[in-house]
Structure formats: C-alpha cells, structure tokens
Amino acid sequence: MIRFGLKQEQALKLTMTPELRQAIQILQYSSADLMSYLREQANENPVIDLQEYDISISGASSRREQTRDEYSKSKSANPVDTLDWIAEPPDTLYEHLKAQLGLVRGLTGTRRKTALYLIGNLDEKGYLETDAREAAGLLGIPVGEVLDTLTLVQSFEPAGIAARSLEECLLLQLRRSGEEDPLAVSMVQLHLTDLSCNRLQKMSDSLGASIAEIQETADRIRRLNPSPGSVFAHNEHRYIIADITVEKSDDGYLVRLSDIGSPQVSVNPYYRQMLRELPNQEEARQFIHDKFNTASWLIKSLEQRRQTLTRVAEAIVEMQRDFFDEGIQGLKPLTQKEIAEKTGLHESTISRAVSNKYMQTPRGLFELKYFFTSALAAADGESASSESVKRLIKQLIDAEDKRKPLADQTIAELLAKEGLEISRRTVAKYREEMRILSSAKRKRF
C-alpha cells in the first residue's frame, strides 16, 4: 500500500551562479583576453573604472607625457601627416598577380577576363582549384584558349604559381630557374614518392645515375617551394604577454604578476556621490546599486584570480627549482594533481589557472603547461621528464653520422645506457613531435 506524506531532508548542492561562472571565466582568461573582457564590462557598466596599460614595446607609461611634448614640438617644427605613420595593408596573391596582368599588353577583353577568373580560383598555396573544361564552360570559350591563358598566368611571379599539381609546380620552378635538366625532370615525373621517402638507391637503379648525382639533384628539388602562394597568406600575429614574471634574487626566485596580468579595476566615486544625491529617485538608485554589485563581484573575482595565479606560480617555481638553476636538464616530471595538493586547490582550478598563461623567467618565456611533463623511469629509481628526454634524443640525432643515421631502436638502446628505460615507440613518438625525419629519410650517401 502506497503512503503519501511530507518529509524534510538536507542536501548539499553546488549551484552555478552568474558570479561563480564569472570567476571561473576570469581565471581561465589569458592577459590579452582578460583586458578585452574588462573593456567590454567597462563599456556596459559606467561604475567601473579600468586602468589601461600600455603594452607596446616602446610605450612606457612613465614616458607618455614626455613623448607627447616631444611630438608637439616636432609637429610644429616639421609638420607631418599622421596618415604617413599608418602601414599599408600587404598585397594579397590576387592583387599581386592582377598587377602583373596589367603590365601585359595586347590582350583581348576575353583573354584578360579569363586570366582574372583563373587568378581568382587559386587557393592559398597558389594552386589552381578549377578545371580547364569547367572554366571553358562557364566562360563560354574553347578549352584551348583557357589553357593558353593558364600558361600566361603560370609565367607570373612567384614561380610555380597556378599549378594544378605538385609535380607541375616543381617542374615550373625548375624551368624558370634554368635547372630543368633531364634527371631532375625524370625524378619529379616518375619518382616523386620515392623522392619524399629518400629512396635514393631505387632512383639510382631506375634512372641509371650515380648515388651522388641523385642526392645532389634531390637536394636541389627539395629547395623548391611546394606552396608558392603561401608567402602571401598573411596570418594575424598574436603577441604573447607574460602573465607572471620570475626574477632571481639572493634568496632564490621572486614571483610576481605583471601589470597586464593583474589589471586595476576600481569603482568610480562619482556614482557614490550620486547615490547620496538621489534619495527620492528609487529607479535610478536601484540601477546604480545593481551596477555597484556587479563591479564589486568583478573586483573580487580579479583579486581571487591574482591570488590563485600567484599560489600556482610559486608552487611551480618551488617544485621546478632545478630547472631554473640548471636548465632543461633539470626539468622534473610534474602533474597538476601535485600542484593541487601543494596549494590546497582543486585540480580543475589548477587546469584553468595554467590555461593560456605564460611565465617570463631568466631562462626565457614559457607557457605554464610546459612545466607539467610526464615521467619516464630511470635505472637509478629516479624519473626524468619527457622534455629532457626529447632534448637527449635531439642531441644524439644532431651528433649522428648522416651516412649511418641512428634508428629509433638504437636511440632507445643508447638512452638505456644512460639509465633511461624508453621503448622504441616512445622514441619515434618524441621524434615525430620534434618534426625530425626517420633514419631512412635522414640518410646521406
């Protein structure tokens, strides 16, 4: 029989409030993203006063007034249009080829239109994405006329532009450089896969040339550009701003947050005065009061972020002291769980704190995640970090005999003699992460 009734019980439950969500976001932001977020908040909330920082290389805040005075004096003595200081946007591949097309005389309107169509159908690497028959059908002209126009476009700079395949791209560059010898052409046309795999002996047997000739020609082909249009692919540059600075002192290392990593946010005193002057305007008072609460939560979140980053950075510096003293060979295996236990913070908080953060040290600029490396067992019972093992692998490969390059298994055996137990697969994995070719492709004759 089912009985109905009322029962009271207590339960703990984490509720994701807007304030908590904001604190998590702020902790995860990098310095640049944090400044962008704070600017948005300052634009939406008139109560917030945000102190901007000059992060340019030459723009120190202490010299702003001096620079402004010097500029005023120089402007009066030698007037210069401020537009002269604005950099012109870089040329695109389309504009570069279109300018060369404008120098060609005697072209009919149809031929010029066809050339512009072909130029407009090049990908970012400079390869032609459309087919000649498809272009002829869309433009209503014979296929032969499209191919003739394509030959014209392929004569433009950079060499190899408007190719329809890697093979054609390399052949165009060989022809332009005057090094279109029969051996190079045969290697590109018949043995492109063998060339990429460094199968020199196979090409030597097939083409009837000596190993020395094959190797010299292969080196010349590898110096060609497989992506001639990529030089015009202008990517947006993102500048890294150090969130934390580590400085060496007599007592050890000092950790501090940079100015941009710890922006100053305050409450505008004008609105405090306004609250006192609006006793009878309840709607305006409520609006200002809500904005005050939002600003207060933002300031508390920033202070919490500052404290968390400082604790995490100090723990990293303490546990990686050998790295700061000796370099990469002193880098120890470290996990976020160990930092969480040392700081008393949750592991997820550590993960957010080190995300997209950088540390400026006496040994260079490093991402905080760089200091967290996996452990590899050593013969003496100690452990080594994966980064230090990568460094040892690179040293062995740099010092190898290029005629007899070290295989991955040989490298593993050499590391074992140094007390590092590592498998061949792990060596191959680290080698590929460092973008080092296999022993077969590194071999020289």
C-alpha positions as CSV (number, residue, x, y, z in Angstrom):
1,M,0.0,0.0,0.0
2,I,1.4,3.4,-1.0
3,R,1.5,6.0,1.7
4,F,1.8,9.7,1.0
5,G,3.4,12.2,3.3
6,L,5.8,15.1,3.8
7,K,9.4,14.5,4.6
8,Q,12.2,17.1,5.2
9,E,15.8,16.5,4.5
10,Q,19.0,18.5,4.0
11,A,21.3,18.1,0.9
12,L,24.4,20.0,-0.3
13,K,24.3,21.0,-3.9
14,L,26.6,23.3,-5.9
15,T,24.7,25.9,-7.8
16,M,26.5,27.6,-10.7
17,T,25.5,31.2,-10.0
18,P,26.4,34.0,-12.5
19,E,29.1,35.3,-10.1
20,L,30.7,31.9,-9.9
21,R,30.6,31.5,-13.6
22,Q,32.2,34.9,-14.0
23,A,35.0,34.0,-11.6
24,I,35.7,30.7,-13.5
25,Q,35.9,32.6,-16.8
26,I,38.2,35.3,-15.4
27,L,40.6,32.7,-14.0
28,Q,40.8,30.9,-17.4
29,Y,41.4,34.1,-19.5
30,S,44.8,35.0,-20.7
31,S,46.0,38.5,-20.1
32,A,45.0,39.8,-23.5
33,D,41.6,38.1,-23.3
34,L,41.1,39.5,-19.8
35,M,41.8,43.0,-20.9
36,S,39.3,42.6,-23.8
37,Y,36.7,41.3,-21.3
38,L,37.3,44.1,-18.9
39,R,36.9,46.7,-21.6
40,E,33.5,45.2,-22.5
41,Q,32.5,45.3,-18.9
42,A,33.6,48.9,-18.5
43,N,31.6,49.9,-21.6
44,E,28.5,48.2,-20.2
45,N,28.9,49.4,-16.6
46,P,29.5,53.1,-16.0
47,V,30.5,52.4,-12.4
48,I,33.7,50.6,-13.4
49,D,36.9,52.5,-13.8
50,L,39.5,50.5,-15.7
51,Q,43.2,51.4,-15.7
52,E,44.6,50.8,-19.1
53,Y,48.2,49.6,-19.6
54,D,50.5,50.5,-22.5
55,I,51.8,47.1,-23.6
56,S,53.7,48.3,-26.6
57,I,57.5,47.8,-26.7
58,S,58.4,51.5,-26.8
59,G,55.4,52.9,-25.0
60,A,56.3,53.0,-21.3
61,S,53.6,54.8,-19.3
62,S,56.2,56.9,-17.5
63,R,57.2,58.5,-20.7
64,R,53.8,59.3,-22.1
65,E,53.8,62.9,-21.2
66,Q,57.4,63.4,-22.4
67,T,56.6,61.7,-25.7
68,R,53.5,63.9,-26.2
69,D,55.5,67.1,-25.6
70,E,58.2,66.0,-28.0
71,Y,55.7,65.1,-30.6
72,S,54.0,68.6,-30.2
73,K,57.4,70.3,-30.6
74,S,58.4,68.3,-33.6
75,K,55.0,68.7,-35.3
76,S,55.2,72.5,-35.0
77,A,58.8,72.5,-36.4
78,N,58.2,69.8,-39.1
79,P,54.5,69.1,-39.7
80,V,53.9,65.5,-40.7
81,D,50.6,63.9,-41.7
82,T,49.7,61.3,-39.2
83,L,48.4,59.1,-42.0
84,D,52.0,58.6,-43.1
85,W,52.6,56.5,-40.0
86,I,49.8,54.0,-40.9
87,A,51.2,50.9,-42.6
88,E,49.7,50.0,-45.9
89,P,47.9,46.6,-46.0
90,P,50.1,43.9,-47.5
91,D,49.3,42.7,-51.0
92,T,47.2,39.6,-51.5
93,L,48.1,36.9,-54.0
94,Y,45.2,38.0,-56.2
95,E,46.3,41.7,-56.2
96,H,50.0,40.7,-56.8
97,L,49.0,38.6,-59.9
98,K,46.5,41.2,-61.1
99,A,49.1,43.9,-61.1
100,Q,51.4,41.7,-63.3
101,L,48.4,41.0,-65.6
102,G,48.0,44.8,-66.0
103,L,51.5,45.0,-67.4
104,V,50.7,42.6,-70.3
105,R,49.9,44.4,-73.5
106,G,47.9,43.2,-76.4
107,L,45.4,41.0,-74.6
108,T,41.8,40.9,-75.7
109,G,39.0,41.6,-73.3
110,T,38.0,37.9,-73.2
111,R,41.6,36.8,-72.6
112,R,42.0,39.3,-69.8
113,K,38.7,38.2,-68.2
114,T,39.8,34.5,-68.4
115,A,43.1,35.4,-66.7
116,L,41.3,37.2,-63.9
117,Y,39.0,34.2,-63.5
118,L,41.9,31.8,-63.2
119,I,43.7,34.1,-60.7
120,G,40.6,34.3,-58.6
121,N,40.4,30.5,-58.4
122,L,43.8,29.9,-56.8
123,D,43.9,28.6,-53.3
124,E,46.1,30.0,-50.5
125,K,49.0,27.8,-51.6
126,G,48.8,29.1,-55.2
127,Y,47.3,26.0,-56.8
128,L,44.5,26.2,-59.4
129,E,41.3,24.8,-57.9
130,T,39.2,24.7,-61.1
131,D,39.4,22.5,-64.1
132,A,40.1,23.9,-67.6
133,R,36.9,22.3,-69.1
134,E,34.8,23.7,-66.3
135,A,36.3,27.2,-66.8
136,A,35.7,27.0,-70.5
137,G,32.1,26.0,-70.0
138,L,31.5,28.9,-67.5
139,L,33.2,31.5,-69.7
140,G,31.8,30.2,-73.0
141,I,35.2,29.9,-74.7
142,P,37.2,27.0,-76.1
143,V,39.3,24.8,-73.8
144,G,42.4,25.6,-75.8
145,E,42.1,29.3,-75.1
146,V,41.8,28.6,-71.3
147,L,45.0,26.5,-71.4
148,D,46.8,29.3,-73.3
149,T,45.7,31.8,-70.7
150,L,46.8,29.5,-67.9
151,T,50.3,29.3,-69.5
152,L,50.4,33.1,-69.4
153,V,49.4,33.2,-65.7
154,Q,52.0,30.5,-64.9
155,S,54.7,32.8,-66.2
156,F,54.0,35.3,-63.5
157,E,55.9,35.6,-60.2
158,P,56.3,33.7,-57.9
159,A,57.5,30.7,-60.0
160,G,55.2,27.7,-59.8
161,I,52.1,29.7,-59.4
162,A,48.7,28.4,-60.8
163,A,50.0,24.8,-61.0
164,R,47.4,22.0,-61.0
165,S,49.5,19.5,-59.0
166,L,52.7,19.4,-57.0
167,E,54.5,17.8,-60.0
168,E,53.6,20.7,-62.3
169,C,54.5,23.2,-59.6
170,L,58.0,21.8,-59.2
171,L,58.5,21.5,-63.0
172,L,57.5,25.1,-63.5
173,Q,60.1,26.2,-60.9
174,L,62.8,24.0,-62.5
175,R,62.1,25.5,-65.9
176,R,62.1,29.1,-64.5
177,S,65.4,28.6,-62.7
178,G,67.2,27.2,-65.8
179,E,67.9,23.9,-64.0
180,E,65.5,21.8,-65.9
181,D,68.0,19.0,-66.5
182,P,66.6,15.6,-67.7
183,L,67.5,13.9,-64.4
184,A,65.6,16.4,-62.3
185,V,62.6,16.2,-64.6
186,S,62.6,12.4,-64.5
187,M,62.8,12.4,-60.7
188,V,59.8,14.7,-60.4
189,Q,57.7,13.0,-63.0
190,L,58.5,9.4,-62.2
191,H,59.8,9.2,-58.6
192,L,58.1,11.9,-56.6
193,T,57.0,9.4,-53.9
194,D,60.5,7.9,-53.8
195,L,62.0,11.4,-53.5
196,S,59.8,12.2,-50.5
197,C,60.8,8.9,-48.8
198,N,64.5,9.4,-49.7
199,R,64.8,6.2,-51.7
200,L,68.0,7.3,-53.4
201,Q,69.2,3.8,-54.3
202,K,65.9,2.9,-56.0
203,M,66.0,6.1,-58.1
204,S,69.7,5.4,-59.0
205,D,68.9,1.9,-60.2
206,S,65.9,3.1,-62.2
207,L,67.4,6.2,-63.8
208,G,70.9,4.9,-64.3
209,A,72.6,7.7,-62.4
210,S,75.1,7.6,-59.6
211,I,74.0,8.0,-56.0
212,A,76.0,11.2,-55.8
213,E,74.1,12.7,-58.8
214,I,70.7,11.5,-57.4
215,Q,71.4,13.0,-54.0
216,E,72.6,16.4,-55.4
217,T,69.6,16.6,-57.7
218,A,67.2,15.6,-54.8
219,D,68.7,18.4,-52.7
220,R,68.1,20.9,-55.5
221,I,64.5,19.8,-55.8
222,R,63.9,20.0,-52.1
223,R,64.9,23.6,-52.1
224,L,62.0,24.4,-54.4
225,N,58.8,25.9,-52.9
226,P,55.9,23.4,-52.9
227,S,53.5,26.2,-51.9
228,P,54.5,29.4,-53.9
229,G,51.3,31.3,-52.9
230,S,51.8,30.8,-49.1
231,V,54.1,33.8,-48.9
232,F,51.0,36.0,-49.5
233,A,49.0,34.2,-46.8
234,H,49.1,36.9,-44.2
235,N,48.1,35.5,-40.8
236,E,47.2,37.6,-37.9
237,H,50.1,37.9,-35.5
238,R,49.3,37.3,-31.8
239,Y,51.7,38.7,-29.4
240,I,52.4,36.8,-26.2
241,I,52.2,38.8,-22.9
242,A,53.7,37.2,-19.9
243,D,51.2,36.9,-17.1
244,I,53.8,36.1,-14.5
245,T,57.4,37.2,-14.1
246,V,60.1,35.2,-12.2
247,E,63.2,37.1,-11.1
248,K,66.3,35.7,-9.5
249,S,67.3,37.2,-6.2
250,D,69.8,36.4,-3.4
251,D,67.2,34.4,-1.5
252,G,66.0,32.4,-4.6
253,Y,63.3,33.4,-7.1
254,L,60.7,36.1,-6.8
255,V,57.3,35.6,-8.4
256,R,55.1,38.5,-9.3
257,L,52.2,39.1,-11.6
258,S,52.8,41.5,-14.4
259,D,50.8,44.7,-14.6
260,I,48.8,43.5,-17.6
261,G,48.3,40.2,-15.8
262,S,46.8,41.9,-12.8
263,P,44.7,44.9,-14.2
264,Q,43.4,47.5,-11.8
265,V,39.6,47.9,-11.6
266,S,38.0,50.4,-9.3
267,V,34.6,51.9,-8.6
268,N,34.0,55.4,-9.9
269,P,33.5,57.7,-6.8
270,Y,31.2,60.0,-8.8
271,Y,28.4,57.4,-8.6
272,R,28.8,57.0,-4.8
273,Q,28.1,60.7,-4.6
274,M,25.2,60.3,-7.0
275,L,23.6,57.7,-4.7
276,R,23.6,60.2,-1.8
277,E,22.1,63.0,-4.0
278,L,19.2,60.9,-5.3
279,P,17.2,60.0,-2.2
280,N,13.8,60.2,-4.0
281,Q,14.7,58.6,-7.3
282,E,14.3,54.9,-6.5
283,E,14.6,53.7,-10.0
284,A,17.9,55.5,-10.6
285,R,19.2,54.4,-7.2
286,Q,18.4,50.8,-7.9
287,F,20.1,50.9,-11.3
288,I,23.3,52.4,-9.7
289,H,23.1,49.9,-6.8
290,D,22.9,46.9,-9.2
291,K,25.9,48.3,-11.2
292,F,27.8,48.6,-7.9
293,N,27.2,45.0,-7.0
294,T,28.3,43.9,-10.5
295,A,31.5,45.9,-10.1
296,S,32.2,44.5,-6.6
297,W,31.9,40.9,-7.8
298,L,34.2,41.7,-10.7
299,I,36.8,43.2,-8.4
300,K,36.5,40.2,-6.0
301,S,37.0,37.8,-9.0
302,L,40.1,39.6,-10.1
303,E,41.6,39.5,-6.7
304,Q,40.8,35.8,-6.4
305,R,42.4,35.3,-9.8
306,R,45.5,37.2,-8.7
307,Q,45.9,35.1,-5.5
308,T,45.3,31.8,-7.4
309,L,47.8,32.6,-10.1
310,T,50.4,33.7,-7.5
311,R,50.0,30.5,-5.5
312,V,50.2,28.2,-8.5
313,A,53.2,30.0,-9.9
314,E,55.1,29.9,-6.6
315,A,54.4,26.2,-6.3
316,I,55.7,25.6,-9.8
317,V,58.8,27.6,-9.2
318,E,59.5,25.7,-5.9
319,M,58.9,22.3,-7.4
320,Q,60.9,23.0,-10.6
321,R,63.8,24.8,-8.8
322,D,66.3,22.6,-10.6
323,F,65.0,23.8,-14.0
324,F,65.6,27.5,-13.1
325,D,69.0,26.7,-11.7
326,E,70.3,24.2,-14.3
327,G,68.1,24.5,-17.4
328,I,66.0,21.9,-19.3
329,Q,68.1,19.0,-18.0
330,G,66.8,19.9,-14.5
331,L,63.1,19.8,-15.5
332,K,61.3,17.2,-13.4
333,P,58.1,15.3,-14.1
334,L,55.2,17.3,-12.6
335,T,51.4,16.8,-12.7
336,Q,48.6,19.2,-12.0
337,K,47.5,16.9,-9.2
338,E,50.8,17.5,-7.4
339,I,50.3,21.3,-7.6
340,A,46.7,20.9,-6.4
341,E,47.9,19.0,-3.4
342,K,50.6,21.5,-2.6
343,T,48.4,24.6,-3.0
344,G,45.2,23.1,-1.5
345,L,43.3,24.0,-4.7
346,H,41.1,21.7,-6.8
347,E,42.8,20.1,-9.8
348,S,40.2,21.7,-12.1
349,T,41.2,25.1,-10.7
350,I,44.9,24.4,-11.5
351,S,43.9,23.4,-15.0
352,R,42.1,26.7,-15.5
353,A,44.9,28.7,-13.9
354,V,47.6,27.4,-16.2
355,S,45.5,27.6,-19.4
356,N,46.8,30.2,-21.9
357,K,49.2,31.7,-19.3
358,Y,52.8,32.5,-19.8
359,M,55.7,32.9,-17.4
360,Q,58.7,35.2,-18.1
361,T,61.8,33.6,-16.5
362,P,65.5,34.2,-16.5
363,R,65.7,31.3,-19.0
364,G,63.1,32.6,-21.4
365,L,59.3,32.8,-21.9
366,F,57.4,29.6,-21.2
367,E,53.8,28.5,-21.2
368,L,52.8,27.3,-17.7
369,K,51.8,24.0,-19.2
370,Y,55.4,23.5,-20.3
371,F,56.3,22.7,-16.7
372,F,53.9,19.8,-16.5
373,T,55.6,16.8,-18.1
374,S,55.1,13.1,-17.9
375,A,57.6,10.9,-16.1
376,L,59.9,8.3,-17.5
377,A,61.6,5.7,-15.3
378,A,65.3,5.7,-14.9
379,A,67.6,2.9,-13.8
380,D,68.5,4.5,-10.6
381,G,64.9,4.7,-9.4
382,E,64.6,8.4,-10.3
383,S,62.4,9.8,-13.0
384,A,63.0,12.1,-16.0
385,S,60.7,14.5,-17.7
386,S,59.6,13.9,-21.3
387,E,61.1,17.3,-22.3
388,S,64.6,16.4,-21.1
389,V,64.4,13.1,-22.9
390,K,63.4,14.9,-26.1
391,R,66.5,17.1,-25.7
392,L,68.7,14.0,-25.3
393,I,67.2,12.4,-28.4
394,K,67.8,15.6,-30.4
395,Q,71.4,15.7,-29.2
396,L,72.0,12.1,-30.3
397,I,70.5,12.8,-33.8
398,D,72.5,16.0,-34.2
399,A,75.7,14.2,-33.5
400,E,75.0,11.1,-35.6
401,D,76.8,10.0,-38.7
402,K,74.5,11.1,-41.5
403,R,75.7,8.2,-43.7
404,K,74.6,5.8,-40.9
405,P,71.8,7.6,-39.1
406,L,70.6,6.2,-35.8
407,A,67.4,4.1,-35.9
408,D,64.8,4.5,-33.2
409,Q,65.8,1.2,-31.6
410,T,69.4,2.3,-31.5
411,I,68.5,5.5,-29.8
412,A,66.4,3.6,-27.2
413,E,69.4,1.4,-26.5
414,L,71.8,4.4,-26.1
415,L,69.3,6.0,-23.7
416,A,69.2,2.8,-21.8
417,K,72.9,3.0,-21.3
418,E,72.3,6.5,-19.8
419,G,69.9,5.0,-17.3
420,L,66.6,5.9,-19.2
421,E,64.3,3.0,-19.9
422,I,62.4,4.0,-23.0
423,S,60.7,2.0,-25.8
424,R,61.3,2.3,-29.5
425,R,57.8,3.5,-30.0
426,T,58.3,6.3,-27.5
427,V,61.4,7.4,-29.2
428,A,59.5,7.5,-32.5
429,K,56.7,9.5,-30.9
430,Y,59.1,12.1,-29.4
431,R,61.0,12.3,-32.7
432,E,57.8,13.0,-34.7
433,E,56.7,15.6,-32.1
434,M,60.0,17.4,-32.8
435,R,59.4,17.0,-36.6
436,I,62.6,15.0,-37.1
437,L,62.5,12.6,-40.0
438,S,63.1,8.9,-39.7
439,S,66.5,7.4,-40.1
440,A,65.7,6.2,-43.7
441,K,64.8,9.8,-44.7
442,R,67.8,11.3,-42.9
443,K,70.4,9.1,-44.6
444,R,73.0,10.7,-46.7
445,F,75.3,8.9,-49.2
